[in-house]
Amino acid sequence: MKKINIFISGLAMVAMTSCVSSKKITYLQGSDVTFKTAQQISQQYDLRIKPADRISITISCSDPELLVPFGQNVVLGSTSVQKGGQISTYGNQQDAYVGYTVDNRGYIKLPVIGEVRAAGYTESSLAEEIQNSIIKSGYIKDPQVLVKFTNARVSVLGAVNRPGQFQLNSQRTSILDVIAQAGDVSDMGLKTNVKLFRETDGKRSMYTLDLTNDSVFNSPAFYLQQNDLIVIQPNKAQNVKSSPFLTFWGAAASITGLISSITAIVIAVSK
Protein backbone atom coordinates (compact mmCIF):
# COMPACT_ATOMS: atom_id res chain seq x y z
CA MET A 1 0.00 0.00 0.00
CA LYS A 2 2.90 2.31 0.86
CA LYS A 3 4.46 1.75 -2.58
CA ILE A 4 1.13 2.52 -4.23
CA ASN A 5 0.86 5.80 -2.32
CA ILE A 6 4.41 6.78 -3.36
CA PHE A 7 3.55 5.99 -6.98
CA ILE A 8 0.37 8.07 -6.78
CA SER A 9 2.27 10.97 -5.21
CA GLY A 10 4.81 10.83 -8.01
CA LEU A 11 2.10 10.98 -10.65
CA ALA A 12 0.50 13.91 -8.87
CA MET A 13 3.80 15.79 -8.90
CA VAL A 14 4.15 15.19 -12.66
CA ALA A 15 0.64 16.52 -13.21
CA MET A 16 1.46 19.61 -11.20
CA THR A 17 4.37 20.45 -13.54
CA SER A 18 1.82 21.28 -16.23
CA CYS A 19 0.69 24.30 -14.23
CA VAL A 20 2.25 27.60 -15.40
CA SER A 21 3.17 30.22 -12.82
CA SER A 22 1.28 33.50 -13.19
CA LYS A 23 4.65 35.25 -12.96
CA LYS A 24 5.43 33.94 -16.43
CA ILE A 25 2.25 35.18 -18.10
CA THR A 26 1.17 38.40 -16.35
CA TYR A 27 2.18 41.58 -18.17
CA LEU A 28 4.09 44.48 -16.56
CA GLN A 29 4.53 43.13 -13.06
CA GLY A 30 5.76 45.71 -10.58
CA SER A 31 3.88 48.58 -12.22
CA ASP A 32 1.74 49.13 -9.11
CA VAL A 33 4.87 50.25 -7.28
CA THR A 34 6.75 51.90 -10.16
CA PHE A 35 3.85 54.08 -11.25
CA LYS A 36 2.74 55.42 -7.89
CA THR A 37 4.17 58.60 -9.39
CA ALA A 38 4.31 59.51 -13.07
CA GLN A 39 7.49 58.41 -14.88
CA GLN A 40 9.36 60.50 -17.41
CA ILE A 41 9.51 59.02 -20.93
CA SER A 42 13.19 59.03 -21.85
CA GLN A 43 13.19 57.24 -25.22
CA GLN A 44 13.13 58.94 -28.59
CA TYR A 45 9.99 57.58 -30.26
CA ASP A 46 9.52 59.77 -33.36
CA LEU A 47 10.02 57.69 -36.50
CA ARG A 48 13.07 58.89 -38.42
CA ILE A 49 13.52 58.31 -42.12
CA LYS A 50 16.09 55.70 -43.15
CA PRO A 51 17.57 54.55 -46.48
CA ALA A 52 15.12 52.35 -48.45
CA ASP A 53 12.10 54.00 -46.78
CA ARG A 54 9.36 55.23 -49.09
CA ILE A 55 7.67 58.58 -48.41
CA SER A 56 5.00 60.67 -50.09
CA ILE A 57 5.36 64.45 -50.40
CA THR A 58 2.43 66.79 -51.01
CA ILE A 59 2.95 70.49 -51.83
CA SER A 60 0.18 73.09 -51.91
CA CYS A 61 -0.05 76.89 -51.92
CA SER A 62 -2.51 79.74 -52.34
CA ASP A 63 -1.83 80.05 -56.09
CA PRO A 64 -2.09 76.65 -57.86
CA GLU A 65 -0.36 78.09 -60.95
CA LEU A 66 2.87 78.23 -58.96
CA LEU A 67 2.82 74.45 -58.57
CA VAL A 68 3.30 73.88 -62.31
CA PRO A 69 7.08 73.35 -62.05
CA PHE A 70 6.45 70.66 -59.45
CA GLY A 71 3.66 69.00 -61.42
CA GLN A 72 0.40 70.85 -60.79
CA ASN A 73 -1.96 69.15 -58.33
CA VAL A 74 0.24 66.09 -58.31
CA VAL A 75 1.18 64.16 -55.20
CA LEU A 76 4.90 64.02 -55.87
CA GLY A 77 6.17 60.54 -56.60
CA SER A 78 2.71 59.12 -57.37
CA THR A 79 0.73 58.17 -60.46
CA SER A 80 -2.29 60.17 -59.28
CA VAL A 81 -3.51 63.60 -60.35
CA GLN A 82 -6.15 65.59 -58.48
CA LYS A 83 -8.93 67.17 -60.55
CA GLY A 84 -11.90 68.94 -59.06
CA GLY A 85 -11.36 67.38 -55.66
CA GLN A 86 -11.15 63.87 -57.12
CA ILE A 87 -8.13 61.64 -57.56
CA SER A 88 -7.52 60.36 -61.08
CA THR A 89 -5.09 57.49 -61.52
CA TYR A 90 -2.84 56.62 -64.43
CA GLY A 91 -2.79 52.87 -64.92
CA ASN A 92 -4.24 50.22 -62.61
CA GLN A 93 -1.79 50.42 -59.72
CA GLN A 94 -2.81 53.49 -57.74
CA ASP A 95 -0.77 52.70 -54.61
CA ALA A 96 2.04 50.60 -56.05
CA TYR A 97 4.43 53.45 -56.82
CA VAL A 98 3.25 56.23 -54.53
CA GLY A 99 6.15 58.03 -52.91
CA TYR A 100 9.88 58.50 -53.18
CA THR A 101 12.32 55.81 -52.13
CA VAL A 102 15.23 57.11 -50.07
CA ASP A 103 18.49 55.98 -51.68
CA ASN A 104 21.37 54.27 -49.89
CA ARG A 105 23.01 57.64 -49.26
CA GLY A 106 19.87 58.89 -47.53
CA TYR A 107 18.73 61.27 -50.30
CA ILE A 108 15.66 61.79 -52.49
CA LYS A 109 15.50 63.79 -55.71
CA LEU A 110 12.59 66.21 -56.15
CA PRO A 111 11.47 68.24 -59.16
CA VAL A 112 12.91 71.78 -59.27
CA ILE A 113 14.64 71.45 -55.89
CA GLY A 114 16.92 68.57 -56.77
CA GLU A 115 18.52 66.30 -54.19
CA VAL A 116 17.35 66.63 -50.61
CA ARG A 117 18.71 64.69 -47.66
CA ALA A 118 15.89 62.73 -46.02
CA ALA A 119 17.61 60.17 -43.77
CA GLY A 120 17.58 61.16 -40.12
CA TYR A 121 14.61 63.49 -40.47
CA THR A 122 11.13 62.97 -39.07
CA GLU A 123 8.08 63.54 -41.28
CA SER A 124 7.56 67.05 -39.91
CA SER A 125 11.23 68.07 -39.95
CA LEU A 126 11.70 66.94 -43.57
CA ALA A 127 8.51 68.80 -44.55
CA GLU A 128 9.94 71.93 -42.96
CA GLU A 129 13.28 71.43 -44.74
CA ILE A 130 11.58 71.07 -48.15
CA GLN A 131 9.35 74.05 -47.43
CA ASN A 132 12.36 76.23 -46.61
CA SER A 133 14.15 75.05 -49.76
CA ILE A 134 11.18 76.06 -51.91
CA ILE A 135 10.99 79.48 -50.26
CA LYS A 136 14.74 80.07 -50.67
CA SER A 137 14.54 79.08 -54.32
CA GLY A 138 12.04 81.88 -54.88
CA TYR A 139 9.44 79.67 -56.60
CA ILE A 140 6.72 79.89 -53.95
CA LYS A 141 6.45 82.21 -50.94
CA ASP A 142 3.83 80.29 -48.98
CA PRO A 143 4.24 76.57 -49.70
CA GLN A 144 2.61 73.99 -47.46
CA VAL A 145 4.42 70.65 -47.42
CA LEU A 146 3.19 67.37 -46.02
CA VAL A 147 5.47 64.31 -45.72
CA LYS A 148 4.16 60.85 -44.86
CA PHE A 149 5.63 57.36 -44.65
CA THR A 150 4.03 54.97 -47.11
CA ASN A 151 5.73 51.74 -46.00
CA ALA A 152 6.44 52.05 -42.26
CA ARG A 153 5.68 48.57 -40.94
CA VAL A 154 6.98 45.89 -38.60
CA SER A 155 6.85 42.09 -38.70
CA VAL A 156 5.74 39.79 -35.88
CA LEU A 157 6.65 36.10 -36.02
CA GLY A 158 6.50 33.14 -33.67
CA ALA A 159 4.06 32.29 -30.92
CA VAL A 160 1.35 34.92 -31.43
CA ASN A 161 -2.23 34.31 -32.49
CA ARG A 162 -2.00 36.35 -35.72
CA PRO A 163 1.59 36.64 -37.01
CA GLY A 164 2.20 38.99 -39.90
CA GLN A 165 3.18 42.52 -40.94
CA PHE A 166 1.60 45.54 -39.26
CA GLN A 167 1.54 49.17 -40.37
CA LEU A 168 2.91 51.82 -38.03
CA ASN A 169 0.14 54.41 -38.19
CA SER A 170 1.49 56.52 -35.35
CA GLN A 171 4.79 58.19 -34.54
CA ARG A 172 4.65 56.46 -31.18
CA THR A 173 3.82 52.75 -31.43
CA SER A 174 4.99 50.40 -28.71
CA ILE A 175 5.76 46.71 -28.88
CA LEU A 176 2.66 46.07 -26.75
CA ASP A 177 0.50 47.91 -29.30
CA VAL A 178 1.71 45.66 -32.12
CA ILE A 179 1.46 42.45 -30.08
CA ALA A 180 -2.14 43.41 -29.34
CA GLN A 181 -2.72 43.77 -33.10
CA ALA A 182 -1.17 40.33 -33.53
CA GLY A 183 -3.83 38.85 -31.24
CA ASP A 184 -1.60 38.68 -28.14
CA VAL A 185 1.04 36.10 -27.28
CA SER A 186 -0.42 32.61 -27.68
CA ASP A 187 -0.53 29.97 -24.96
CA MET A 188 2.64 28.55 -26.49
CA GLY A 189 4.49 31.89 -26.28
CA LEU A 190 7.16 33.00 -23.84
CA LYS A 191 6.59 36.60 -22.73
CA THR A 192 9.84 36.73 -20.78
CA ASN A 193 12.12 36.25 -23.81
CA VAL A 194 10.85 38.36 -26.71
CA LYS A 195 13.46 39.10 -29.38
CA LEU A 196 13.45 42.32 -31.40
CA PHE A 197 15.82 42.82 -34.36
CA ARG A 198 16.50 46.35 -35.61
CA GLU A 199 18.62 47.87 -38.39
CA THR A 200 20.26 51.23 -37.69
CA ASP A 201 23.02 52.93 -39.69
CA GLY A 202 23.88 49.76 -41.56
CA LYS A 203 24.07 47.62 -38.42
CA ARG A 204 21.65 45.00 -37.10
CA SER A 205 21.03 44.80 -33.35
CA MET A 206 19.01 42.43 -31.18
CA TYR A 207 17.11 43.37 -28.03
CA THR A 208 15.64 40.94 -25.51
CA LEU A 209 12.49 42.11 -23.73
CA ASP A 210 10.62 40.72 -20.75
CA LEU A 211 7.00 41.76 -21.17
CA THR A 212 6.12 40.49 -17.70
CA ASN A 213 8.35 43.12 -16.06
CA ASP A 214 7.51 46.82 -16.04
CA SER A 215 11.19 47.60 -16.77
CA VAL A 216 10.27 46.98 -20.43
CA PHE A 217 9.01 50.59 -20.51
CA ASN A 218 12.64 51.75 -20.29
CA SER A 219 13.94 49.57 -23.11
CA PRO A 220 15.17 51.38 -26.25
CA ALA A 221 13.12 48.78 -28.15
CA PHE A 222 9.83 49.52 -26.35
CA TYR A 223 8.86 52.05 -29.03
CA LEU A 224 9.08 50.52 -32.48
CA GLN A 225 10.82 51.70 -35.62
CA GLN A 226 10.03 50.83 -39.21
CA ASN A 227 11.24 47.39 -40.33
CA ASP A 228 11.62 46.04 -36.79
CA LEU A 229 11.30 42.26 -36.56
CA ILE A 230 9.66 40.85 -33.43
CA VAL A 231 10.01 37.15 -32.65
CA ILE A 232 8.01 35.54 -29.82
CA GLN A 233 9.90 32.51 -28.53
CA PRO A 234 7.96 29.28 -27.78
CA ASN A 235 7.43 28.29 -24.17
CA LYS A 236 9.42 25.08 -23.60
CA ALA A 237 7.35 24.18 -20.55
CA GLN A 238 4.23 24.47 -22.69
CA ASN A 239 5.81 22.21 -25.31
CA VAL A 240 6.46 19.59 -22.64
CA LYS A 241 2.97 20.02 -21.31
CA SER A 242 1.47 19.32 -24.73
CA SER A 243 3.61 16.23 -25.40
CA PRO A 244 1.66 12.94 -25.77
CA PHE A 245 3.73 11.31 -23.03
CA LEU A 246 2.97 13.90 -20.39
CA THR A 247 -0.63 14.19 -21.53
CA PHE A 248 -1.06 10.45 -20.98
CA TRP A 249 0.60 10.47 -17.57
CA GLY A 250 -1.25 13.62 -16.54
CA ALA A 251 -4.56 11.92 -17.32
CA ALA A 252 -3.37 8.74 -15.60
CA ALA A 253 -2.38 10.72 -12.50
CA SER A 254 -5.80 12.41 -12.36
CA ILE A 255 -7.66 9.10 -12.70
CA THR A 256 -5.39 7.34 -10.22
CA GLY A 257 -5.75 10.22 -7.77
CA LEU A 258 -9.54 9.99 -8.01
CA ILE A 259 -9.47 6.21 -7.45
CA SER A 260 -7.12 6.69 -4.50
CA SER A 261 -9.42 9.26 -2.93
CA ILE A 262 -12.48 7.02 -3.32
CA THR A 263 -10.57 4.04 -1.92
CA ALA A 264 -9.43 6.07 1.07
CA ILE A 265 -13.01 7.16 1.79
CA VAL A 266 -14.29 3.59 1.51
CA ILE A 267 -11.60 2.28 3.87
CA ALA A 268 -12.27 5.09 6.35
CA VAL A 269 -16.02 4.40 6.35
CA SER A 270 -15.57 0.64 6.68
CA LYS A 271 -13.41 0.97 9.84
N, C-alpha and C positions, 0 to 999 in steps of 0.2 A: 504493500500500500504506500509505503514511504517513497519507493522508487517511482510509483505512478504520480504521486504529488510533485516530485522533483521534475518529472517529465512535463507535467501540466504547467508548472511554473515557468519552465524554459520556453514552452510554446507561447505563454502569455507575454513573456518578455520580448519575443520575436515580433508578436503582433503589435506591441507598444512602439516598436521602432518605426512603424509606418506613420506615426503621428508626427506632424511638423510643428515645430515651435513657432509661436506667434511672432517671436523676435526675428524670424527669417522672412516673414511675409508682410508685416505692418510697415507702411510707409512713414518716413520722417519721424522716427522715434527720437525723443528728447526735445521736440519742438515746444512742448508745454513749458519747459524751463527756459529754453533759449529765447523764446519770443514773449517773455513777460514784459519786455520792453522792445520797441521797434528797432530793427537792425538795419544798418546802412548797407545799401547795395554797392559793392565795390567793383564788380565786373563791368567791363565794357560790352554792352549787348547790341549796339547798333551794327547792322550788317554792313560790312565794307566790301566794296567791289574788288574782285580778284581776276587775274587772267583766266580766260575761257568763260567768264560770266557773260550772259546776254542781257542787255538792257534796252528799254525803249525810251525815246526822248521826244517829247512833244513841245513845240514852240508856238506861242500865240502872241498877239499884240493888238493894239487898238486899230491899226490900219492893216487889213489883210494883204494889201498890195505889196507891203514891205516883206512879206514872207516868200515872194516869188523866187528869190535866189536860193531859198532853202527847200523849195518845192511846196507851192502854196497849198495850205490845208492838208498837208501830208504828215502823218505820224512818221517821223524820220526812221528809216530802216525797216519800213513795213511795205506791204503790197496794197495798202488800203488808202483810199482818198475820200475825204469827207465832202459831201455835197448836200447843201440844204439841211444840215443836221443829221444826215444819214451817212452810214459808212458803205462805200462801194468797194468791192474787192476785185483785184485783177487775178484771174486764175481761180482754182478751186481750193487753195491752201491758205486760208485767211491768216491762221496763226503760226504756220510753219516757219516763216522767215521774219517774223516781227522782231525788231530790235537789232542792236549792234553787238557783235561779239568782241569782247576785249581781247586783244592779241597777247602773245606771250610776253611782250615788253610792258604790258599794262596800258596800252593806248587804244583809242578808237579814232576813226577818221570821219569827220562831219563835213557836209557841204559848206562851202564858203569859209568856214573857220579853219578847216584842216585838222591836223592831229591834235588830240586833246588827251592828256593823261587822265585815266579813269581809276586805275588800281589804287586802292587805299582810301578812296573817297566813299562817303555814304551817298545815298540817293539825293538828299537835300544839299549836301556840300558840292556834289558834282553839278547839280542843277544851278547852283549859285555861280560856280566857276564858268559854266557855259554862258550863263546870262551876262556875266561881266565881260567875257570875251566878245560877245555880240555887241555890247554897248561900246567897248573900246574900239571895235572895228568901224564903228560909225554907221552900221547898217540899220539898226533899230535902237531907238532911245528907251523904249519901255517894253522889252521882251519879257514874257513869262515862260519859264522853262520848268517842265515836269519830267523827272527821271524815275523810272520804275524797273525793278528786276522783272524779267520774264521767265527765268528758269531757276529761281532760288528754291531748292528742295533738299530734303534729307532722305536717307534710306534707313529702314528698320528691318532687321533680319533676326532670325532665331525664334526663341520661345515667347512669341506674342500671339494674340488671337487673330490679328489681321496684319501680317507683314507686308511691306510694300514701300513705295515712295510717297512722301507727303510734302505738299507745298508750304513754304514759309510765307504766310500772309501777313506777318507782323514783324516789325523790327526787333521785337523782344519775344522770342519763342523759346520756352524752356524744354528740357528733355522730358519732363513730366507731361507737358502739353502734347508732345508728339506721341509719347507712349499711350496717352489717353486716346488719341486718334487711331492708334494701332490696336485698340480694343483691350488695352491693359496687358500686363505680363500674364501669360497663361499659367495654369497649375504646374506645368513642367518647368517654368522659368525660375531663374535664380536672381532675385532683386539685389543681392549683396555683391554681385560681380558683373556689373554691366560694363561692356567695353564700348568706347567711342573713339573712332579714328578720324583724324582731321588733317587736312593739308593746308599749310601756311608757308608762304615764301619758298615754295619748292621743296618743303620738307613735310614728311608725314609723321604725325605723333599719335600716341595712344593714351587715353585716359581711362582709369578704372573708377567707377562710381558705385557707391553703396546707397541705393534708394531707400533703404530702411533707416538710414541715419540722417538727421537734419543737417549734418555738416556738408551734405551734397549741395546746399545752397551756396556755399563758398567756393565750389569747384569752378575753374575756368571753363569747364565743359558743361556747366549747368545751362547756360544760354547757348543755343545752337547757332551754327554758321552754315551757310550754303555748302552742300556736298558732304556734310558730316555723315558718317556711317555708324549706326548704332547696332550693336550685336548683343542680344540677350542670351546669356549662357544657360544651358539646361541644368536643372537641379538634379544632381547625381542621386540624392536620397530619394527623389521622386521616381527616378529611373529604377532604382532597386525596389521601391514600393510596388511599381507596376509590373515587375518581372513575374512570370508564371510560377516560378518556384515559391517566391514569398507570398504570392496570392493564395497558392494552395495551402501553405502552412499557416497563413493568417486565418483562412477559413477553418482549417483543422483545429487551430488553437481555440477559435470562438466556439466551435461545436463541442470540443473536448471540455472547455471551461464550463459550458452549459450543463453537460452531462455530469461533470464533477460536482457542480452546485446542487443539482437535483439529487445525486447520490448522497451527498452530505446531509441534505434535508431529510431524506428517507431514513438514513442511519440514525440521525438525531431524534426523529419521531419515534422510531422503533425501540429506542432504549428506554 
